[in-house]
Amino acid sequence: MEPRKATVTLTYNGANATESIVPDLASFSYIDVASGSSDSISVELTDRGRRWIGPWFPVKGDTLKPVIQTRNWNGDGQIQAFACGTFQVDDFSFSGGPPIRLSLDGLALPADSSFKTTQRTLTYEDATLQEIGQEIAGRAGITLFYEADTISIKRIEQTNQSDCEFYNKLVTDYGLVLKIYDNRLVVFSEAQYEAKAAKLTLTEADFEPGWSWDTTLEGTYTGIKYQYTNADQNKTFTVEAGGGNRIKTSNTAADNLSEAITIALAELNAANKGTTTMSITLKAQLGLIASDCVEIKGLQKLDGKYYIEKITHSIGSGYKMTLEMRRVEERITTVTVAKESAA
């Protein structure tokens, strides 16, 4: 079998920079997150020609589009490519050598920085969660990819919040998650992704030494008691789900009982995510992405289906992936009490 090889091709500010940059590439890492924050990259270059401290000096906001390419990874002659997305240079630094080294960090953010920086005060009325997302994505100059049920919202206020902060919280309140990838705002249901078949089965033989597993009860709940009084409608919504002695309480605003049920269940299940976690490093498994599930077998009580929260791709001396995962737990999806009454 021919030796495995992993390389990175780079488009820099729209131009193919592979031949001029990659020979100086010392290391490359790409962090793929399922939700909650931006994907990121880190590129370390040796500046032997002293070009990066001179005519090629970076500018924050420069765009990078890296693609990981492999040859003979799982078989002779096999060539595969994995596009990491589009990134903006967010931070960079130099260190002395010789040779001088440049560390370049990028985030998967919209070109319009107001998405994360400009605080707005707006009111959205009689809109769906998807429509609000489309408006916010439009302001950022990107598109919305919405993969979830239709959620109607009678009225919601964005008060001195950036679009990113506001929409991320709004999505989370309804039990969904938000990710920024390749100039797209992506909204999806983790519950639906958890229900998909595991993409891979992994055993201890696949792991590098130093893997870890952890479980805790702290911060988790067996049930929820929700109650909110909507003064405009003069109604009180009461929702209970689960049971036991670790009960979460909530009074998050809602416009109707159906919305109250959605919010209560979302808060309960969000609090219980990550009860059991696992971190492993292994030879890169091409095609595996954050939000996929894998099956762990051969570790007895540690076995189970795990949802990938984050993957760190590292290319330097070889190509490895570190998976940060949580075991898929049974979600609470039904309520024991759901009523509205006069306030």
C-alpha positions in Angstrom: 0.0 0.0 0.0 1.2 3.5 -0.9 1.9 5.7 2.1 -1.0 7.8 3.4 -0.7 11.6 2.8 -2.7 14.5 4.1 -2.2 18.1 2.8 -4.0 21.4 2.8 -4.9 23.6 -0.1 -5.6 27.3 0.6 -7.6 30.0 -1.2 -6.5 33.4 0.3 -8.7 36.4 -0.5 -10.2 34.6 -3.4 -6.9 33.5 -5.0 -5.4 30.1 -5.0 -2.4 30.4 -2.7 -1.6 26.7 -2.3 1.8 26.7 -4.2 3.0 29.9 -2.4 1.8 29.1 1.1 1.7 25.4 1.7 5.5 24.8 1.4 5.8 27.0 4.5 3.0 25.3 6.3 4.3 24.0 9.7 0.9 22.9 11.1 -2.8 23.3 10.5 -5.8 22.7 12.7 -9.5 23.0 12.0 -12.1 23.0 14.9 -15.6 21.9 13.7 -18.2 22.6 16.4 -21.8 21.2 16.3 -23.3 24.4 17.6 -23.0 27.4 20.0 -19.9 29.0 18.6 -18.0 29.5 15.3 -15.8 27.0 13.6 -12.2 28.1 13.6 -8.8 27.4 12.0 -5.3 27.9 13.1 -2.4 28.0 10.6 1.3 28.1 11.5 3.7 29.2 8.8 7.5 29.5 8.6 8.4 32.8 7.1 11.8 31.8 5.6 11.4 34.3 2.8 10.4 37.1 5.2 7.4 37.7 3.0 4.8 37.6 5.8 6.4 40.3 7.8 6.7 42.4 4.5 4.5 42.4 1.4 2.3 39.5 2.5 1.6 41.1 5.9 -1.9 39.8 6.9 -4.9 42.0 7.5 -7.7 41.2 9.9 -10.7 40.3 7.8 -8.7 38.5 5.1 -10.5 35.4 4.0 -9.2 31.8 4.0 -10.8 28.8 2.4 -8.8 25.6 3.4 -9.5 22.2 1.9 -8.0 19.1 3.5 -6.9 16.6 0.8 -5.9 13.0 1.4 -4.2 10.4 -0.7 -4.2 6.6 -0.1 -5.9 7.2 3.2 -8.0 4.0 3.3 -6.7 2.4 0.1 -4.2 2.7 -2.7 -5.0 5.5 -5.2 -7.8 6.9 -3.1 -8.0 10.7 -3.3 -10.5 12.6 -1.1 -11.1 16.3 -0.3 -12.8 17.9 2.7 -13.8 21.6 2.5 -13.5 23.2 5.9 -15.5 26.3 4.9 -14.8 30.1 4.7 -12.9 31.9 7.5 -11.9 35.4 8.3 -8.5 36.2 9.8 -9.3 37.2 13.4 -5.9 37.2 15.1 -2.3 36.7 14.1 1.1 36.8 15.7 4.8 36.4 14.9 7.6 34.7 16.9 11.3 34.7 16.4 13.4 31.9 15.0 15.1 31.4 12.8 13.0 31.0 10.9 10.3 33.6 11.9 6.9 31.9 12.4 3.5 33.3 11.8 0.4 32.0 13.7 -2.8 32.9 11.8 -6.2 32.3 13.4 -9.5 32.5 11.6 -13.2 32.3 12.5 -16.2 31.3 10.4 -18.0 34.7 10.7 -20.1 36.6 8.2 -18.1 39.3 6.3 -20.5 41.9 7.9 -19.0 42.2 11.4 -22.2 43.9 12.7 -23.7 40.4 13.1 -21.7 40.0 16.3 -20.9 43.6 17.2 -23.8 45.9 16.5 -26.4 46.1 19.3 -30.0 46.5 18.0 -33.4 47.1 19.5 -36.1 45.7 17.3 -39.5 44.0 17.7 -40.6 41.0 15.6 -44.3 40.3 15.4 -46.4 37.5 13.9 -43.3 35.8 12.4 -41.8 32.4 12.4 -38.4 31.5 13.8 -37.3 30.8 10.3 -38.5 34.2 9.0 -36.6 36.0 11.8 -33.5 34.0 10.9 -33.8 35.0 7.3 -34.1 38.7 8.2 -31.0 38.4 10.5 -29.0 36.4 7.9 -29.9 39.0 5.2 -28.5 41.8 7.4 -25.3 39.8 7.7 -25.1 39.1 3.9 -25.3 35.4 4.3 -28.0 32.7 3.8 -30.1 30.8 6.3 -30.3 27.0 6.2 -33.2 26.0 8.4 -33.8 22.3 9.2 -36.5 22.2 11.9 -40.2 22.4 12.4 -42.1 25.7 11.9 -42.3 27.7 15.1 -44.6 30.7 15.2 -43.8 33.7 17.4 -46.4 36.2 18.2 -44.1 38.9 19.5 -40.4 39.0 20.6 -38.1 41.9 21.3 -34.4 42.2 20.6 -33.3 44.7 23.2 -29.7 46.0 23.0 -28.4 42.7 21.6 -26.4 41.8 18.6 -28.1 39.7 16.0 -25.8 36.8 16.9 -26.6 36.9 20.6 -30.3 37.4 20.1 -30.9 34.7 17.5 -28.7 32.2 19.2 -30.7 32.5 22.5 -34.0 32.5 20.6 -33.2 29.3 18.8 -32.0 27.7 22.0 -35.2 28.7 23.9 -37.2 26.6 21.3 -34.9 23.5 21.7 -32.9 24.1 18.5 -29.2 25.0 17.9 -27.4 27.5 15.8 -24.1 27.1 13.8 -22.2 29.3 11.4 -20.7 27.5 8.5 -19.3 28.6 5.2 -21.3 31.9 5.1 -24.5 30.2 6.2 -26.5 30.5 9.3 -27.6 26.9 10.1 -30.5 26.1 12.5 -31.3 22.5 13.3 -32.7 20.1 15.9 -30.1 18.2 17.9 -32.8 15.7 18.9 -33.3 14.8 15.2 -29.6 14.4 14.7 -29.2 12.3 17.8 -31.9 10.0 16.4 -29.9 9.3 13.3 -27.9 6.1 12.9 -24.3 6.2 14.1 -22.0 6.9 11.3 -19.1 4.8 12.7 -18.5 2.2 15.3 -15.3 2.7 17.3 -13.5 0.5 19.7 -10.5 1.1 22.0 -8.2 -0.2 19.3 -9.1 2.9 17.3 -8.1 5.3 20.1 -4.7 6.8 20.8 -3.5 6.6 24.5 -4.9 9.3 26.7 -8.6 9.1 26.0 -11.0 10.2 28.8 -14.5 9.5 30.0 -16.5 11.4 32.6 -20.0 11.4 34.1 -21.7 13.7 36.6 -25.1 14.5 38.1 -24.3 18.1 38.9 -26.5 20.5 37.0 -28.8 17.8 35.7 -32.5 17.4 36.4 -35.2 14.7 36.5 -38.0 17.1 35.9 -39.2 20.6 35.5 -41.9 22.9 36.9 -42.6 25.9 34.7 -45.0 28.7 35.4 -45.3 32.1 33.6 -48.0 34.8 33.8 -48.6 36.7 30.6 -49.8 40.1 31.8 -51.0 41.2 28.3 -53.3 38.1 28.0 -54.1 37.9 31.7 -53.2 34.2 31.6 -50.9 31.9 33.6 -49.3 28.9 31.9 -48.3 25.9 34.0 -46.2 23.0 32.7 -44.7 20.1 34.5 -42.6 17.2 33.0 -40.6 14.4 34.4 -40.4 13.7 38.2 -38.0 12.7 40.9 -36.2 15.0 43.3 -34.0 17.1 41.0 -36.5 19.6 39.7 -35.7 22.6 37.6 -37.9 25.7 37.8 -38.5 28.1 35.0 -40.6 31.2 34.2 -39.4 32.1 30.7 -41.9 34.2 28.8 -44.4 32.5 26.5 -47.4 33.8 24.5 -49.5 30.6 24.7 -49.6 27.1 26.3 -48.1 25.3 23.3 -45.1 27.7 23.3 -44.8 27.2 27.1 -44.6 23.4 26.6 -41.9 23.7 24.0 -39.8 26.1 26.1 -40.1 24.0 29.3 -39.1 20.8 27.6 -36.3 22.6 25.7 -34.9 24.0 29.0 -35.0 20.6 30.7 -33.3 18.6 28.0 -30.7 21.3 27.4 -29.8 21.2 31.1 -29.3 17.4 30.9 -27.0 17.4 27.9 -23.5 16.4 28.6 -24.2 14.2 31.7 -21.7 11.7 30.3 -18.8 12.9 28.1 -15.9 11.3 26.3 -12.8 12.6 24.5 -10.7 10.5 22.1 -8.0 11.1 19.5 -7.7 8.8 16.5 -6.4 8.6 12.9 -8.6 10.9 10.9 -11.9 9.4 9.8 -12.8 11.1 6.6 -16.4 12.4 6.3 -17.0 12.5 10.1 -18.4 15.9 11.2 -19.6 17.5 14.4 -23.3 16.7 14.9 -22.7 13.1 13.7 -23.1 10.2 16.1 -20.7 7.3 16.7 -21.2 4.0 18.5 -18.6 3.1 21.2 -18.2 -0.7 21.7 -16.0 -3.0 23.8 -15.7 -0.7 26.9 -18.6 -2.4 28.8 -20.4 0.3 30.9 -18.8 3.0 28.8 -20.4 1.7 25.6 -23.2 3.6 23.9 -24.1 6.1 21.2 -22.3 9.4 21.4 -23.1 12.7 19.8 -20.0 14.6 18.5 -20.0 18.2 19.9 -16.6 19.1 18.5 -13.9 17.8 16.2 -10.4 19.1 16.1 -8.5 18.2 12.9 -4.7 18.4 13.3 -2.3 18.2 10.4 1.4 18.3 11.2 3.1 15.0 11.9 0.3 13.0 10.4 -3.5 13.8 10.3 -5.4 13.2 13.5 -8.8 14.0 14.8 -9.9 14.6 18.4 -13.6 14.0 19.1 -15.3 15.7 22.1 -18.6 13.8 22.6 -21.5 13.3 24.9 -23.5 10.2 25.3 -27.0 10.4 23.8 -29.4 10.3 26.7 -33.2 9.6 26.5 -34.9 13.0 26.2 -38.1 13.9 28.1 -40.7 14.7 25.5 -44.0 14.5 27.2 -45.5 16.6 30.0 -47.6 15.5 33.0 -49.2 18.9 33.5 -50.1 21.5 30.9 -52.7 24.1 31.7 -53.6 27.8 31.3 -55.7 29.7 33.8 -56.8 33.2 34.5 -54.1 35.3 36.2 
